[in-house]
Amino acid sequence: MDNVDLQVMRQVSAWLAEGRGVVLGTIVRTWGSAPRPVGAVVAVRDDGLIAGSVSGGCIEDDLVAKLREGALKLSKPELIRYGVGAEAAQRFGLPCGGTLELVLEPLHKDSLLDELLARLSRGERVQRRLDMQSGAVTLSAPQAGADVVQLSDAALTTHHGPQWRLLIIGAGQLTEYLASMALALDYQVLVCDPRDEYQPAIPGATLSRDMPDDVVQAFAPDGHTAVVALTHDPKLDDLALMEALKGPAFYVGAIGSRVNQAKRKARLAEHFDMTNAQLARLHGPVGLHIGARTPPEIALAILAHMTAERYGVSVSAQRESLPGVDAGCSL
């Protein structure tokens, strides 16, 4: 669940607290192109007020029309399909040929929405299971590698909380911007810095004072993990990178100019026996070349590159040298 949909759930919680009736729609399947991904939600209040979106607006309009016709007075969850065929897809704001399915769920006190939000506010990952016959909800810790949405005749299972993780080495000013932006993009953020001189204030992020190599090992990077080294101190950055580059993290980056990156790779190869294949995975200078100069701009460049890597989009991170200037971030 991304921040957009989390805001919807918070709005729904407020509506329920006011005693309003609410039906929640969750995208459970898509075919072809669809405006929102599987797991996206829309809520319809009993007076037709809408929160969230699952289309360009036409599906939302149709749900409001169904509400006014009395078709959303549901006693249990219901599966509905939109966009079967090009004509219907166009009518409901879907790209031609696109189709999506929604589970419509009437919410009530046993929907456990407040408990779900409380767990998410603590940074937990939560599995929510909706019984398709009774409407009963159970919450539990998700299994490793579980899909975001799973639908069967018996139940709808959704997974909530951070799906992506970011480990930042170093707690300087740039880290504060990078961590804050990453939190807004639904990353679980851990900052590692054993230096007591750095006291970051990053609500929502966790701080570790352990040594970087130990932290990387304990963090156990997987394919949904990024590791970014930002200290400019080889004793700290290199320790983290030598561990991160051995694993399946989808993104490993380090701050520093191209000259310093070349020296770093030489050190890692000579002293830590890193292979050429492992070193080739290192993004350095870190981030896309967008002319970034200030800490927030550099943080934006890093997250833009991470986003492209997540979605398999090929972009250039190369920097062109200016006369007399070694290209690359050297803050």
ABEGO torsion letter per residue (X at the ends): XBAAAAAAAAAAAAAAAAGBBBBBBBBABBBEBBABBBGBBBBBBAAGBBBEBABAGAAAAAAAAAAAAGAABBABBBBBBBGBEAAAAAAAGBBBGBBBBBBBBBBBAAAGAAAAAAAAAAGBBBBBBBBAAAGBBBBBBBBBGBBABBBBAABBBBBBEBABBBBBBEABAAAAAAAAAAAAAGBBBBBBBABAABBBBBBGBBBBABBAAAAAAAAGBBAABBBBBAAGBAAAAAAAAAAAAABABABBBBBEBAAAAAAAAAAAAAAAGBBAAAAAABBOBBEBBAGBABAAAAAAAAAAAAAAAAAGBBBBABBBBBBGBBBEBAX
